[in-house]
């Protein structure tokens, strides 16, 4: 029962405490509805703001599951994200 923005901020604090920084994030959201193209910029801006990084370091793509599985039946959504970290050597 905790907000995802709070979790994201906490994870970023842990990353920083271990001596790393985020280089870039590549995310994909899979859902049938709603279409996310109108929200893409605001999602990227929100993530970048929480993490204290540039919006250009955040990629968010949206796709559908072509009506397959629980996502295709609109019973849920999936999200995948890959984050590239680098060691912060006292920049």
N, CA, C and O atoms as CSV, one atom per row, in Angstrom:
chain,resi,resn,atom,element,x,y,z
A,1,UNK,N,N,0.821,-1.193,0.000
A,1,UNK,CA,C,0.000,0.000,0.000
A,1,UNK,C,C,0.868,1.261,0.000
A,1,UNK,O,O,0.601,2.210,0.738
A,2,UNK,N,N,1.884,1.259,-0.816
A,2,UNK,CA,C,2.782,2.407,-0.900
A,2,UNK,C,C,2.841,2.872,-2.356
A,2,UNK,O,O,2.790,2.061,-3.281
A,3,UNK,N,N,2.945,4.156,-2.541
A,3,UNK,CA,C,2.976,4.715,-3.887
A,3,UNK,C,C,4.252,4.366,-4.639
A,3,UNK,O,O,5.333,4.283,-4.056
A,4,UNK,N,N,4.108,4.163,-5.941
A,4,UNK,CA,C,5.266,3.799,-6.763
A,4,UNK,C,C,6.307,4.919,-6.826
A,4,UNK,O,O,7.500,4.647,-6.961
A,5,UNK,N,N,5.870,6.157,-6.731
A,5,UNK,CA,C,6.824,7.277,-6.745
A,5,UNK,C,C,7.697,7.255,-5.497
A,5,UNK,O,O,8.886,7.571,-5.557
A,6,UNK,N,N,7.107,6.884,-4.373
A,6,UNK,CA,C,7.865,6.775,-3.121
A,6,UNK,C,C,8.892,5.647,-3.239
A,6,UNK,O,O,10.042,5.805,-2.830
A,7,UNK,N,N,8.477,4.524,-3.791
A,7,UNK,CA,C,9.400,3.391,-3.980
A,7,UNK,C,C,10.543,3.761,-4.928
A,7,UNK,O,O,11.701,3.430,-4.673
A,8,UNK,N,N,10.206,4.453,-6.026
A,8,UNK,CA,C,11.230,4.857,-6.987
A,8,UNK,C,C,12.260,5.776,-6.333
A,8,UNK,O,O,13.463,5.622,-6.545
A,9,UNK,N,N,11.786,6.720,-5.549
A,9,UNK,CA,C,12.698,7.636,-4.852
A,9,UNK,C,C,13.600,6.876,-3.884
A,9,UNK,O,O,14.796,7.155,-3.806
A,10,UNK,N,N,13.040,5.922,-3.149
A,10,UNK,CA,C,13.818,5.136,-2.180
A,10,UNK,C,C,14.869,4.286,-2.887
A,10,UNK,O,O,16.007,4.206,-2.424
A,11,UNK,N,N,14.511,3.657,-3.989
A,11,UNK,CA,C,15.476,2.853,-4.747
A,11,UNK,C,C,16.612,3.739,-5.251
A,11,UNK,O,O,17.777,3.344,-5.207
A,12,UNK,N,N,16.275,4.930,-5.727
A,12,UNK,CA,C,17.321,5.844,-6.196
A,12,UNK,C,C,18.256,6.237,-5.051
A,12,UNK,O,O,19.466,6.340,-5.249
A,13,UNK,N,N,17.707,6.455,-3.869
A,13,UNK,CA,C,18.541,6.772,-2.701
A,13,UNK,C,C,19.490,5.622,-2.389
A,13,UNK,O,O,20.647,5.853,-2.038
A,14,UNK,N,N,19.014,4.392,-2.511
A,14,UNK,CA,C,19.869,3.220,-2.289
A,14,UNK,C,C,20.978,3.131,-3.340
A,14,UNK,O,O,22.126,2.826,-3.017
A,15,UNK,N,N,20.627,3.396,-4.586
A,15,UNK,CA,C,21.621,3.386,-5.671
A,15,UNK,C,C,22.721,4.398,-5.375
A,15,UNK,O,O,23.908,4.085,-5.477
A,16,UNK,N,N,22.324,5.602,-5.012
A,16,UNK,CA,C,23.289,6.662,-4.720
A,16,UNK,C,C,24.133,6.305,-3.493
A,16,UNK,O,O,25.338,6.557,-3.471
A,17,UNK,N,N,23.505,5.723,-2.482
A,17,UNK,CA,C,24.237,5.368,-1.256
A,17,UNK,C,C,25.295,4.293,-1.511
A,17,UNK,O,O,26.257,4.181,-0.752
A,18,UNK,N,N,25.125,3.514,-2.561
A,18,UNK,CA,C,26.100,2.476,-2.918
A,18,UNK,C,C,27.170,3.007,-3.869
A,18,UNK,O,O,28.046,2.260,-4.306
A,19,UNK,N,N,27.096,4.309,-4.191
A,19,UNK,CA,C,28.127,4.932,-5.023
A,19,UNK,C,C,27.862,4.868,-6.515
A,19,UNK,O,O,28.795,4.955,-7.312
A,20,UNK,N,N,26.613,4.718,-6.902
A,20,UNK,CA,C,26.265,4.643,-8.326
A,20,UNK,C,C,25.310,5.763,-8.709
A,20,UNK,O,O,24.684,6.390,-7.855
A,21,UNK,N,N,25.215,5.998,-10.011
A,21,UNK,CA,C,24.273,6.960,-10.570
A,21,UNK,C,C,23.605,6.316,-11.775
A,21,UNK,O,O,24.132,5.377,-12.371
A,22,UNK,N,N,22.445,6.836,-12.118
A,22,UNK,CA,C,21.719,6.327,-13.275
A,22,UNK,C,C,22.241,6.989,-14.540
A,22,UNK,O,O,22.293,8.215,-14.641
A,23,UNK,N,N,22.626,6.161,-15.503
A,23,UNK,CA,C,23.038,6.660,-16.806
A,23,UNK,C,C,21.814,6.852,-17.695
A,23,UNK,O,O,21.617,7.925,-18.264
A,24,UNK,N,N,20.997,5.815,-17.813
A,24,UNK,CA,C,19.768,5.929,-18.581
A,24,UNK,C,C,18.790,4.815,-18.200
A,24,UNK,O,O,19.163,3.805,-17.603
A,25,UNK,N,N,17.546,5.034,-18.560
A,25,UNK,CA,C,16.463,4.093,-18.281
A,25,UNK,C,C,15.716,3.833,-19.584
A,25,UNK,O,O,15.396,4.765,-20.322
A,26,UNK,N,N,15.440,2.556,-19.862
A,26,UNK,CA,C,14.657,2.177,-21.031
A,26,UNK,C,C,13.480,1.337,-20.550
A,26,UNK,O,O,13.669,0.226,-20.054
A,27,UNK,N,N,12.273,1.860,-20.692
A,27,UNK,CA,C,11.085,1.193,-20.176
A,27,UNK,C,C,10.070,0.927,-21.271
A,27,UNK,O,O,9.954,1.683,-22.235
A,28,UNK,N,N,9.334,-0.169,-21.101
A,28,UNK,CA,C,8.235,-0.505,-21.996
A,28,UNK,C,C,7.011,-0.835,-21.153
A,28,UNK,O,O,7.085,-1.623,-20.210
A,29,UNK,N,N,5.898,-0.231,-21.501
A,29,UNK,CA,C,4.621,-0.497,-20.843
A,29,UNK,C,C,3.745,-1.240,-21.835
A,29,UNK,O,O,3.584,-0.815,-22.979
A,30,UNK,N,N,3.172,-2.368,-21.382
A,30,UNK,CA,C,2.327,-3.186,-22.256
A,30,UNK,C,C,0.904,-3.139,-21.711
A,30,UNK,O,O,0.635,-3.604,-20.604
A,31,UNK,N,N,-0.002,-2.572,-22.502
A,31,UNK,CA,C,-1.411,-2.525,-22.128
A,31,UNK,C,C,-2.251,-2.202,-23.362
A,31,UNK,O,O,-1.774,-1.569,-24.305
A,32,UNK,N,N,-3.479,-2.637,-23.342
A,32,UNK,CA,C,-4.366,-2.408,-24.479
A,32,UNK,C,C,-4.943,-0.994,-24.460
A,32,UNK,O,O,-4.970,-0.317,-25.488
A,33,UNK,N,N,-5.398,-0.556,-23.305
A,33,UNK,CA,C,-6.001,0.768,-23.164
A,33,UNK,C,C,-5.590,1.330,-21.826
A,33,UNK,O,O,-5.392,0.556,-20.890
A,34,UNK,N,N,-5.453,2.616,-21.686
A,34,UNK,CA,C,-5.549,3.634,-22.724
A,34,UNK,C,C,-4.268,3.700,-23.532
A,34,UNK,O,O,-3.238,3.174,-23.112
A,35,UNK,N,N,-4.326,4.331,-24.667
A,35,UNK,CA,C,-3.124,4.575,-25.449
A,35,UNK,C,C,-2.295,5.620,-24.703
A,35,UNK,O,O,-2.828,6.618,-24.217
A,36,UNK,N,N,-0.998,5.380,-24.620
A,36,UNK,CA,C,-0.153,6.234,-23.776
A,36,UNK,C,C,0.619,7.314,-24.523
A,36,UNK,O,O,1.345,8.088,-23.899
A,37,UNK,N,N,0.480,7.385,-25.841
A,37,UNK,CA,C,1.308,8.345,-26.583
A,37,UNK,C,C,1.111,9.781,-26.116
A,37,UNK,O,O,2.057,10.568,-26.139
A,38,UNK,N,N,-0.091,10.136,-25.696
A,38,UNK,CA,C,-0.340,11.500,-25.221
A,38,UNK,C,C,0.244,11.757,-23.834
A,38,UNK,O,O,0.360,12.907,-23.410
A,39,UNK,N,N,0.611,10.693,-23.131
A,39,UNK,CA,C,1.129,10.808,-21.772
A,39,UNK,C,C,2.632,10.557,-21.690
A,39,UNK,O,O,3.222,10.698,-20.619
A,40,UNK,N,N,3.254,10.188,-22.801
A,40,UNK,CA,C,4.656,9.779,-22.808
A,40,UNK,C,C,5.571,10.843,-22.206
A,40,UNK,O,O,6.391,10.540,-21.339
A,41,UNK,N,N,5.433,12.070,-22.657
A,41,UNK,CA,C,6.307,13.134,-22.170
A,41,UNK,C,C,6.132,13.353,-20.669
A,41,UNK,O,O,7.118,13.492,-19.945
A,42,UNK,N,N,4.894,13.383,-20.198
A,42,UNK,CA,C,4.666,13.637,-18.768
A,42,UNK,C,C,5.158,12.474,-17.903
A,42,UNK,O,O,5.616,12.696,-16.783
A,43,UNK,N,N,5.072,11.242,-18.403
A,43,UNK,CA,C,5.610,10.092,-17.671
A,43,UNK,C,C,7.127,10.218,-17.566
A,43,UNK,O,O,7.694,10.046,-16.487
A,44,UNK,N,N,7.781,10.517,-18.685
A,44,UNK,CA,C,9.242,10.671,-18.690
A,44,UNK,C,C,9.665,11.817,-17.771
A,44,UNK,O,O,10.633,11.690,-17.022
A,45,UNK,N,N,8.944,12.929,-17.830
A,45,UNK,CA,C,9.265,14.095,-17.005
A,45,UNK,C,C,9.124,13.765,-15.520
A,45,UNK,O,O,9.949,14.181,-14.707
A,46,UNK,N,N,8.086,13.025,-15.173
A,46,UNK,CA,C,7.864,12.644,-13.781
A,46,UNK,C,C,8.982,11.745,-13.262
A,46,UNK,O,O,9.516,11.972,-12.176
A,47,UNK,N,N,9.332,10.728,-14.040
A,47,UNK,CA,C,10.407,9.805,-13.645
A,47,UNK,C,C,11.721,10.555,-13.494
A,47,UNK,O,O,12.432,10.382,-12.505
A,48,UNK,N,N,12.044,11.393,-14.481
A,48,UNK,CA,C,13.292,12.158,-14.435
A,48,UNK,C,C,13.324,13.083,-13.218
A,48,UNK,O,O,14.359,13.215,-12.564
A,49,UNK,N,N,12.204,13.716,-12.918
A,49,UNK,CA,C,12.142,14.626,-11.775
A,49,UNK,C,C,12.362,13.907,-10.451
A,49,UNK,O,O,13.085,14.397,-9.584
A,50,UNK,N,N,11.741,12.752,-10.302
A,50,UNK,CA,C,11.899,11.978,-9.068
A,50,UNK,C,C,13.339,11.532,-8.889
A,50,UNK,O,O,13.864,11.539,-7.776
A,51,UNK,N,N,13.979,11.142,-9.992
A,51,UNK,CA,C,15.340,10.607,-9.927
A,51,UNK,C,C,16.425,11.675,-10.014
A,51,UNK,O,O,17.601,11.380,-9.802
A,52,UNK,N,N,16.042,12.906,-10.323
A,52,UNK,CA,C,17.019,13.985,-10.440
A,52,UNK,C,C,17.932,13.817,-11.639
A,52,UNK,O,O,19.116,14.150,-11.577
A,53,UNK,N,N,17.378,13.296,-12.740
A,53,UNK,CA,C,18.150,13.128,-13.969
A,53,UNK,C,C,17.469,13.885,-15.099
A,53,UNK,O,O,16.346,14.365,-14.950
A,54,UNK,N,N,18.149,13.987,-16.217
A,54,UNK,CA,C,17.625,14.685,-17.380
A,54,UNK,C,C,16.566,13.839,-18.068
A,54,UNK,O,O,16.692,12.617,-18.135
A,55,UNK,N,N,15.539,14.472,-18.572
A,55,UNK,CA,C,14.469,13.748,-19.253
A,55,UNK,C,C,14.993,12.944,-20.450
A,55,UNK,O,O,14.412,11.920,-20.810
A,56,UNK,N,N,16.079,13.401,-21.061
A,56,UNK,CA,C,16.676,12.681,-22.192
A,56,UNK,C,C,17.286,11.347,-21.771
A,56,UNK,O,O,17.601,10.519,-22.625
A,57,UNK,N,N,17.455,11.129,-20.488
A,57,UNK,CA,C,17.993,9.870,-19.983
A,57,UNK,C,C,16.893,8.831,-19.753
A,57,UNK,O,O,17.177,7.696,-19.370
A,58,UNK,N,N,15.636,9.221,-19.988
A,58,UNK,CA,C,14.502,8.340,-19.721
A,58,UNK,C,C,13.749,8.056,-21.020
A,58,UNK,O,O,13.257,8.971,-21.680
A,59,UNK,N,N,13.668,6.780,-21.373
A,59,UNK,CA,C,12.897,6.354,-22.541
A,59,UNK,C,C,11.706,5.536,-22.055
A,59,UNK,O,O,11.858,4.615,-21.253
A,60,UNK,N,N,10.522,5.883,-22.548
A,60,UNK,CA,C,9.318,5.131,-22.218
A,60,UNK,C,C,8.602,4.811,-23.526
A,60,UNK,O,O,8.235,5.706,-24.287
A,61,UNK,N,N,8.412,3.517,-23.770
A,61,UNK,CA,C,7.703,3.073,-24.963
A,61,UNK,C,C,6.431,2.363,-24.512
A,61,UNK,O,O,6.372,1.803,-23.417
A,62,UNK,N,N,5.429,2.395,-25.359
A,62,UNK,CA,C,4.178,1.698,-25.046
A,62,UNK,C,C,3.824,0.775,-26.204
A,62,UNK,O,O,4.051,1.095,-27.371
A,63,UNK,N,N,3.262,-0.375,-25.853
A,63,UNK,CA,C,2.827,-1.330,-26.860
A,63,UNK,C,C,1.628,-2.100,-26.314
A,63,UNK,O,O,1.256,-1.950,-25.151
A,64,UNK,N,N,1.039,-2.917,-27.161
A,64,UNK,CA,C,-0.060,-3.781,-26.732
A,64,UNK,C,C,0.416,-5.219,-26.782
A,64,UNK,O,O,1.499,-5.512,-27.290
A,65,UNK,N,N,-0.406,-6.112,-26.249
A,65,UNK,CA,C,-0.070,-7.536,-26.328
A,65,UNK,C,C,-0.870,-8.220,-27.434
A,65,UNK,O,O,-0.980,-9.446,-27.476
A,66,UNK,N,N,-1.423,-7.404,-28.324
A,66,UNK,CA,C,-2.183,-7.928,-29.468
A,66,UNK,C,C,-3.334,-8.823,-29.027
A,66,UNK,O,O,-3.603,-9.864,-29.627
A,67,UNK,N,N,-4.012,-8.384,-27.950
A,67,UNK,CA,C,-5.200,-9.079,-27.422
A,67,UNK,C,C,-4.899,-10.447,-26.808
A,67,UNK,O,O,-5.812,-11.244,-26.594
A,68,UNK,N,N,-3.617,-10.723,-26.524
A,68,UNK,CA,C,-3.228,-12.011,-25.953
A,68,UNK,C,C,-3.052,-11.917,-24.440
A,68,UNK,O,O,-2.618,-10.887,-23.922
A,69,UNK,N,N,-3.388,-12.988,-23.738
A,69,UNK,CA,C,-3.156,-13.095,-22.303
A,69,UNK,C,C,-3.998,-12.137,-21.486
A,69,UNK,O,O,-4.933,-11.511,-21.987
A,70,UNK,N,N,-3.636,-12.039,-20.195
A,70,UNK,CA,C,-4.411,-11.185,-19.300
A,70,UNK,C,C,-4.310,-9.718,-19.687
A,70,UNK,O,O,-5.245,-8.955,-19.443
A,71,UNK,N,N,-3.203,-9.308,-20.280
A,71,UNK,CA,C,-3.062,-7.925,-20.724
A,71,UNK,C,C,-3.995,-7.672,-21.904
A,71,UNK,O,O,-4.685,-6.653,-21.957
A,72,UNK,N,N,-4.008,-8.604,-22.842
A,72,UNK,CA,C,-4.875,-8.476,-24.016
A,72,UNK,C,C,-6.348,-8.478,-23.676
A,72,UNK,O,O,-7.158,-7.880,-24.384
A,73,UNK,N,N,-6.697,-9.153,-22.588
A,73,UNK,CA,C,-8.091,-9.188,-22.124
A,73,UNK,C,C,-8.416,-7.972,-21.247
A,73,UNK,O,O,-9.510,-7.864,-20.694
A,74,UNK,N,N,-7.444,-7.061,-21.133
A,74,UNK,CA,C,-7.565,-5.834,-20.342
A,74,UNK,C,C,-7.795,-6.120,-18.863
A,74,UNK,O,O,-8.504,-5.385,-18.176
A,75,UNK,N,N,-7.180,-7.205,-18.384
A,75,UNK,CA,C,-7.261,-7.569,-16.975
A,75,UNK,C,C,-6.053,-7.057,-16.191
A,75,UNK,O,O,-5.998,-7.207,-14.970
A,76,UNK,N,N,-5.110,-6.470,-16.869
A,76,UNK,CA,C,-3.915,-5.968,-16.201
A,76,UNK,C,C,-2.964,-5.333,-17.199
A,76,UNK,O,O,-3.299,-5.140,-18.367
A,77,UNK,N,N,-1.784,-5.016,-16.719
A,77,UNK,CA,C,-0.743,-4.394,-17.535
A,77,UNK,C,C,0.599,-4.999,-17.157
A,77,UNK,O,O,0.741,-5.621,-16.105
A,78,UNK,N,N,1.572,-4.810,-18.022
A,78,UNK,CA,C,2.941,-5.246,-17.740
A,78,UNK,C,C,3.871,-4.069,-17.976
A,78,UNK,O,O,3.597,-3.195,-18.798
A,79,UNK,N,N,4.967,-4.060,-17.246
A,79,UNK,CA,C,5.987,-3.028,-17.448
A,79,UNK,C,C,7.354,-3.666,-17.312
A,79,UNK,O,O,7.595,-4.480,-16.420
A,80,UNK,N,N,8.244,-3.283,-18.212
A,80,UNK,CA,C,9.627,-3.757,-18.200
A,80,UNK,C,C,10.527,-2.536,-18.199
A,80,UNK,O,O,10.243,-1.539,-18.862
A,81,UNK,N,N,11.610,-2.626,-17.449
A,81,UNK,CA,C,12.532,-1.508,-17.415
A,81,UNK,C,C,13.958,-2.007,-17.232
A,81,UNK,O,O,14.230,-2.894,-16.422
A,82,UNK,N,N,14.850,-1.420,-17.997
A,82,UNK,CA,C,16.275,-1.700,-17.868
A,82,UNK,C,C,16.970,-0.393,-17.508
A,82,UNK,O,O,16.742,0.642,-18.135
A,83,UNK,N,N,17.816,-0.457,-16.495
A,83,UNK,CA,C,18.510,0.741,-16.017
A,83,UNK,C,C,20.010,0.508,-16.102
A,83,UNK,O,O,20.526,-0.483,-15.584
A,84,UNK,N,N,20.698,1.423,-16.755
A,84,UNK,CA,C,22.160,1.366,-16.832
A,84,UNK,C,C,22.725,2.273,-15.743
A,84,UNK,O,O,22.431,3.467,-15.694
A,85,UNK,N,N,23.542,1.680,-14.873
A,85,UNK,CA,C,24.178,2.427,-13.789
A,85,UNK,C,C,25.661,2.615,-14.080
A,85,UNK,O,O,26.270,1.826,-14.801
A,86,UNK,N,N,26.221,3.656,-13.518
A,86,UNK,CA,C,27.674,3.806,-13.562
A,86,UNK,C,C,28.155,4.204,-12.177
A,86,UNK,O,O,27.427,4.800,-11.384
A,87,UNK,N,N,29.409,3.851,-11.915
A,87,UNK,CA,C,29.993,4.160,-10.618
A,87,UNK,C,C,30.297,5.645,-10.552
A,87,UNK,O,O,30.964,6.193,-11.429
A,88,UNK,N,N,29.803,6.289,-9.511
A,88,UNK,CA,C,30.017,7.713,-9.303
A,88,UNK,C,C,31.383,7.900,-8.656
A,88,UNK,O,O,31.553,7.637,-7.466
A,89,UNK,N,N,32.339,8.347,-9.431
A,89,UNK,CA,C,33.711,8.494,-8.933
A,89,UNK,C,C,33.997,9.952,-8.551
A,89,UNK,O,O,35.038,10.507,-8.906
A,90,UNK,N,N,33.058,10.556,-7.826
A,90,UNK,CA,C,33.272,11.897,-7.303
A,90,UNK,C,C,33.130,12.987,-8.347
A,90,UNK,O,O,33.898,13.949,-8.345
A,91,UNK,N,N,32.181,12.856,-9.219
A,91,UNK,CA,C,31.972,13.857,-10.282
A,91,UNK,C,C,31.717,15.212,-9.694
A,91,UNK,O,O,31.520,16.178,-10.431
